[in-house]
Amino acid sequence: MDPLVIFTPSGKRGRFPVGTPVLTAARQLGVDLDSVCGGRGICSKCQVAPSYGDFPKHGLTVSDGALSAWNEVEARYDRVKGLKEGRRLGCQATVQSDIVIDVPPESQVHRQVVRKAASTRPITMDPATRLCLVEVAEPDMHEPAGDLERLRAALAEQWDVTGVTAPLRVLQNLQTALRKGNWQVSVAVHRPAGSDMPVILGVWPGFHEGGLYGLAIDLGSTTIAAHLCDLSDGRVLASSGLMNPQIRFGEDLMSRVSYSMMNPGGDAEMTRAVQEALASLATEIAAEAEIDPGLIFETVIVCNPVMHHLLLGIDPVELGQAPFALATSGSLTFAADEIGLTTIAPTARVYMLPCIAGHVGADAAAVALSEAPDKAEALTLIVDVGTNAEILLGDQSKVLACSSPTGPAFEGAQISAGQRAAPGAIERVEIDPASKAPRFKVIGCDLWSDDPGFTEATKDSGITGICGSGIIEAVAEMRMAGILDASGLIGSAEAVGTPRCEAQGRTHAYLLHDASAEGGPRILVTQGDIRAIQLAKSALYAGARLLMDHRGVERVDRVVLAGAFGAHISPKHAMVLGMIPDAKLDNVTSAGNAAGHGARMALCNRAARSEIEATVGRIEKIETAIEPKFQEHFVNANAIPHATDPFPELSRIAPLPQVSFGASGGGGAENGGRRRRRRA
Amino acid sequence: MDPLVIFTPSGKRGRFPVGTPVLTAARQLGVDLDSVCGGRGICSKCQVAPSYGDFPKHGLTVSDGALSAWNEVEARYDRVKGLKEGRRLGCQATVQSDIVIDVPPESQVHRQVVRKAASTRPITMDPATRLCLVEVAEPDMHEPAGDLERLRAALAEQWDVTGVTAPLRVLQNLQTALRKGNWQVSVAVHRPAGSDMPVILGVWPGFHEGGLYGLAIDLGSTTIAAHLCDLSDGRVLASSGLMNPQIRFGEDLMSRVSYSMMNPGGDAEMTRAVQEALASLATEIAAEAEIDPGLIFETVIVCNPVMHHLLLGIDPVELGQAPFALATSGSLTFAADEIGLTTIAPTARVYMLPCIAGHVGADAAAVALSEAPDKAEALTLIVDVGTNAEILLGDQSKVLACSSPTGPAFEGAQISAGQRAAPGAIERVEIDPASKAPRFKVIGCDLWSDDPGFTEATKDSGITGICGSGIIEAVAEMRMAGILDASGLIGSAEAVGTPRCEAQGRTHAYLLHDASAEGGPRILVTQGDIRAIQLAKSALYAGARLLMDHRGVERVDRVVLAGAFGAHISPKHAMVLGMIPDAKLDNVTSAGNAAGHGARMALCNRAARSEIEATVGRIEKIETAIEPKFQEHFVNANAIPHATDPFPELSRIAPLPQVSFGASGGGGAENGGRRRRRRA
């Protein structure tokens, strides 16, 4: 009888003739064992760990000679690159007698990427673009098929990839690569999800050691964040971000739409700005990871619909008026150079997730992919906080989605002492209810401001301003310390009983930190800051309430705070402020940059693309702009409900001036007023 | 019983309820009746001619009221555009009782284009890109599908075109077009042959009156010829040509390959030159036809392999050395801007026919498509004469192909008085055997040079030189008049007995025309000219003989002379010269620009693309460069066999210096010698 081969952890087993390579046995059994070089002993991706001894569970004893002896190829590989103790190359080691073979995680094609945040889904590697080493037949004058045609035949035979085509840029390099590699080349094969039209994106002589890379980009209204991933194992090699240069055309989405409406060619200006930003971001992140940007073959971009259209060179004007029609709601796959992304591989492909609706974009789709509310048993509210908040509410039975124009206040913009989350920014605040004195922490330092050594520790960065999470805590703490009333008014020094409440014209401001003696800034929370935060949090809360109305619930089981900023919000302070509906503190979690994680999933797994395309079709879209209840919730949410106890009765106050959707993107009243006039 | 509807000429018939539109009946019966607007009474493509009276053949009498009365849509169309007598719009006229309806040729979707040359195949219209008028659903906030998604749904429903995608450039215009057209748009849909991935190449509000156009380009080593065709009916609206600017890098293929080998970046220079030429040719031809070049959506290009690679930016170096490997032999479809063809529609597609072998290109494939030797009963030799000659020999049982490096002498280059075929060029020559005096005709004048009024008639153009067909006749006539011996030597004035044989160094030249008295040129046929023609015709003949050897025949049944130049060659003179194997004069025909016709077929009919792709796979390729017999035939063919009688015994002479394939591209001995040195 032929020897029995058992693979772990899959448990797959079968009998194979003596001399069968382990890789061959694995393939025949459908065991998930990687190989880029197709068993030529070059890529070392097929490493396995044979087990010896007694396996009573399998009724098997594995003897020492169960695999063929270490061969020259393995010896050379070990010499040059080093092979871990106990490892063999699956393509070299052959079966001699009964054997148990373990496939370590890093040798699995569909290996999982370790999760970062607890709530995000693991990523199973199966990128759209992968590397294949092929042996191509030499040309024959009597059978004059072209080099590409012989490469196609080899890919079909050796990799089961049929119908492959090649763009001109690949054709231009093909002949040289084949001859340099002595008819052995590595090709990057792109297989778009749901299509049987694979495309060769790159070709290299021999075995390509340089790797293939991908970018996952979260293109926000205010910030652009990118992760550079290794497409072989999903590792994030570098992460980088920059401000969206479109900010100079308007801080929030609707002011950018207005800019486009008011200025002929304005949309093209904004398109150019963001395309140039992406191109330079790609260069920077590749430099940071010390890889050749020409090896970036895939880019996944998630963003809201206005960013989506502006990036693609589509005038966003329709998104500024009912019925908020998208030019396209489906996912898109296109060449990177079509959006000016010419700093990466010239054949690179871009995938953009589908949009959910005119105001609920591919970023919300990416959050849905990452957080999978459609698979949750508990009713889950997911809030992705940015300049525009994406809100999802649902469980296995149904998912609802909307977006809400919070404006950039939560990102530290439109706040008098606001700044980006960078070293020196105040990120945590506590105010003593008795003395009304604050203590705080700044980014880049683990000490509180009243800890010994704090001054010394923050000497380099200084204390420069307040970031988004800092302002939320400051406002909530001011409310709990009685500095602020429920309507959001800062009391006077006399009323509150502290000289920190300084008069500013007809309003007051609270002094958080004074470094003026050392030539530093005086960091104040002004009445304008409070108003900006109130507008932002009311919009967010109103969106969530609207979805709860549609679902017919008064409470949710879980709240997930997503977004880079969401990760830093203190759930307690968010509830004091009334940003999110009340829930048990334990059930409020942070998902980190869920949109970015969703983008990474789509980058590393082509099935994730098909999955989210299907999911988006099933999500029920709620348009906040046409729901009278949204205005009502918005107005009612202006108050800062919690005085001291996180869960008192909600107290209502006279509303702030009502603002339309278009102009409500944040900012003080003056600002909102100015925009309203401009649109009128 | 429902009324009977009989369509002619198809004979298709069926019964339909009273009130059925004629177009609907035609569609249900599969009658070939065109419609761009899908029955909206806009495009007028569905015009039909109802017949009234007795139809004994059908056992039918058609009464006057068999169709509904002329309606308002038809009346308006007649008012605005005019409707031919007896015509009705098929989408407006409805069936009332038994009726016979004729579909005129211009109303057939798959109408045939009238043939130009007798031997070329008719073209049945079915272009890859066609216009569809669609009614798109308006956006709905509660079902937020994008505009593209609703257009896709409309195309599927109204035109049965599914899975359509749109490039960014179309997406960028889509929203404006839909709103301007009040949710009715015309789209240009491209359906590549053998693919189910249709692409929208253009979108216009309402019914697009401007038409869709295509270019069929024959890219030769020396000249580039283009036809601009209307994609709705195949009409050639303009034809234009220019010299291939690559000539400055080398006159024949192999000298261009050498240029690339010798000069780093030389291939890129040549690529740029030809791409720029195509782009400006497209602009010119559109201007000539007075159409917007932005409406050119398809381009079909045929050319030899070296031109093919240089156009695509592929270094042709491999084509200059055995085994003459093509980068790709298959057909190609790609975006026009990938080859710098940016003067036409930005979404335009290019189709390139497959290459047959390393020396037998897409131009030969186009000739095979046009002349269809694989469908011939008689053994047919097809010779496409250019700087490189493409030669096909075959019949239904098998087709053989090769190419032969004739050089540009046949195109008037490398001839002392040579010039392009343009007004003023001598194109026909006769020499009186007794007096040795010539008479000739020049292009642009129907008179012979000894006819009264010739001088007056050619006053404007002058007599400026000799074109390709003129030099062939001159050499053949010189031979028949005894001015030239079988070895190709021009006799002296004394030996021949005419002062027209002038001494030129150690050789002689024959004076064809002397206009020096009026300040014009002296047009001579020199010994160098004879040598250039001998080299060219020997290469051509040797290629044909080689195929005949492979087929095992001594004679062919038919000879087809293809190429713009082939159309002007006198078969008798070609045989006197020994350019082509002897055949009955009646069986030697001209196919005009067969490669260009093949390109037009592929432009106007997508099935022709699939057909030639399959045919090319079955053609047997013969590589002249490695066949010792080719050299032998070449050497043996140097003589000019026929003295006076067109079919005497072939007389052999001492061969000219042997030249290698690489350097044999034509030219005098000095020229060939120089190139040999350069490649050594």
Interface residues (C-beta under 8 A of the other chain):
Chain A: E138 P139 D140 M141 H142 P144 A145 G146 D147 L148 E149 A166 P167 L168 L171 Q172 L174 Q175 T176 S195 M197 L312 G313 I314 D315 E318 A322 P323 F324 A325 L326 A327 T328 S329 G330 F334 E338 I339 C355 I356 A357 G358 K621 E623 I626
Chain B: E138 P139 D140 M141 H142 P144 A145 G146 D147 L148 E149 A166 P167 L168 L171 Q172 L174 Q175 T176 S195 M197 L312 G313 I314 D315 V317 E318 A322 P323 F324 A325 L326 A327 T328 S329 G330 F334 E338 I339 C355 I356 A357 G358 K621 E623 I626
